[in-house]
Amino acid sequence: MEIRARYILVGLFVSGFTLALLVGFLWLASGQGNKDNAYYDILFSEDVTGLQVGGVVRYRGVEVGRVDSVQLDPQQIDKVRVTIKILATTRLYEDATASLESQGITGIPYVLLQGGSADKKLLRVVSVKPYPQINPKPGKLQEVLQVLTDVSLVVDDLRVISKQFREVVPTIINQENAALLSNMVADLQTSVANLKEISKGLREATEGDY
């Protein structure tokens, strides 16, 4: 009887230990064991070339987490779903934003968070799907490139206008002033060419491999 009782106790101990392991595994799998981290999704419309899993996530310049996944969104194929894992203590409000930045023109890209307004509700802190979404916004470099593109379009129009103007003006002003105007137009065209080269160089640098 004593031996049998001992076996029963051992069996109960093993069963209890196994059950505890199972409960612990389910607890971790449900995300309850990962309360130090919070997960968020960002749907970028812009190119995310160079952004990789494990990339840095910063909040107002301070590193607070890492990129957890980067993939095309199955519902919106023109967008890229970037999932980030950050410290749960990071305070993000409903109007928080995320942008894709880089350390210099050819630097490694990272995600930059802005917390939003304190008068808004805080975003939920969760570690299981579906994750709350953070609104994307263009990065500083993307804004510069867009401005350069807009300026290039305007300058192209000016080039056409100046060419037509140069063809008409000599008929209504003296030769000396016509020559002066011609030089001004030539300088404008040189500036246009330089601007286009700068814009092209910036785009090639940001669209190339990191």
N, C-alpha and C positions, 0 to 999 in steps of 0.2 A: 504493500500500500504506500509506503513511504517513497519508494522509487517511482511509482505511478504518479503520485502527487507532485514529485519533483518534475517529471516530464510535463505534467499539465501546467505547472508554473512557467517552465521554459517556453512552452507553446504559447501561453498567454502573453509572455514578454515579447516574443518574436512577432506575434500578431499585432500587439499594441505598437511596437516599434515600426512595423511596416505601415500600419495605418497612419502613424504620425508623419512618416515620410511622404505618404500619398497626400495627406492634407497640406503639408508644407509645399509640395510641388504644385498643387492646385492653387494654393494661395499666391505663390510667386507667379504662376501662369496667368492669373487673373489681374495681375498688375498691382495687387495690394502690397507686395513686397518691394515695390519700386517707387515709393512715395517721395523719394528724394529728387526724382526727375519728373518733368512734364513734357508732353509731346504736342506739337502743333504742326499743321499743314500750311504750306504757302503755295499758291498757284501762280507761277510766273508766266507771263506772256512773252517775255523777252528771252533771248538766247542765254543759256546757262553754261555755255562752254567752259570747261575747266573746273566746274564745281563738282566735287567728288564726295562720296560717303566718307565721313570722318573729318570733313572740312570744318573750319572754325565758325562758330556762331558768336557774335558779340552783341552786347546790349550797351548802347551808348559808348562803344569803344572797348568795353571790358568783356573778356571771354567768359561766356556763361554756359556753353554747351557745344554740341557737335551736330553735323548733318547726319541724320539716320538713314535716309534713303533719297534717291533722285530717280524719278521715272516719269514717263509720259502719262498724263491723266487719261484713263480709259474712257471717261465720259466726255472729255474735251481734249481732243488730240492736238489742238493748237496750243495747249498749255502744258507746263511741266510742274508736276506735283513734287515739292521738296518737303520732306518731313524732318523736323528738327527735334532734338532731345536736349532740353536745357534744365538748369536748376529750378526746382519747383518754387523756390523763394523769389524768382524773378517776377516782378510785378508788371503784368501786361494787361492793359485795358482794352475795351471793345474796339477802340479806334487805333490800336497799335498798328504799326506798319513794319514791313521788312523789305530791305533792298539788297541787291547784289552789288557788292563793292569789290575793289581789288587794291592790293598794296602797290600803288604805282600803275603805270599803263600796262606793263607786262607781268604784274605780280599775280600771286595766287588768289583766286576769288574767295570771298567769305560772305556770310549773311550778316547784315547789320540790322538790329532791331531798335525801334523807337517805341517806348512804352505806351504812349498815348496820353490822354487827359485823365486826371485824377477824379474828375466829376462823372466819368463813365463807369460802367460796371466792369469788374475784373473778369478776365477770361477764365474759364474753368481750368483747373489743374487736373489733368487726367493722364493716365498711362495706358489706356485701352482705347481701341477704335470705337466710334469715329472720333478723330481728334478735332479740336476747335481750329478754325482757320484764322490766319493773320493776313490782313490786307497787304498785297504787294505794292511797291511804288518804284519808279525808275531810279537806278543808282546815279550817282553824280556823273560818272563817266558817260552813261547813256544819255543823260541830259545834255552834256557838252556836245556829244556826237549829233544829237537831234538839232541843236542850235546851229552847228556847222552845216548840217544838211539844209536847214531852212535858209541860212545865209547864202549857201551855194546856189540854191534855186533863185533867190532874189537877184544875186549877182549875174546869173546867166541871163535873166531878163534885162538887166541893166546893160549887159554886153550887146544884146540885140538892139536895144534902144539907142545906145551910143553909136553903134555902127550906122544906123539909119540917120541919126542926127549929124554924124560927121559927113555923110554924103550930101545932106541938104544944106548945112551951114555955110560952106564955102561960097554958095551962090548968093548969100545975103550979108556976109561980113567980109572985111578985107583979108588979104592973103596972110598978113602977119598974125592976126588973131586966129585965123583958121589953123595955122601951124601950131600955135600955142595950144589950141583945143585938141589938136591931133596928138600932141605929146601927153596931154592929160589923159586922153583915152588910152594911150599905150601903157601909161603907168597903171591905170585901172585894170587893164587886161593882165598885166604882170601880177598884180595883187590877186586877181581871180585865180590865176594859175597856181600861185603859191598856196592860196587857201585850199584849193582842191587837193594839192599834194599833201598838205597837213591832214586834211580830213581823211584822205585815202589811207595815209600811214596809221592814223589812229584806229580806223576800222579794221585794217589788216592785223594790227597788234591785238585788238580785243577779240577778233574772231579766230585767231590762230590757236594752236594748241599751247596749253600752259605747261 
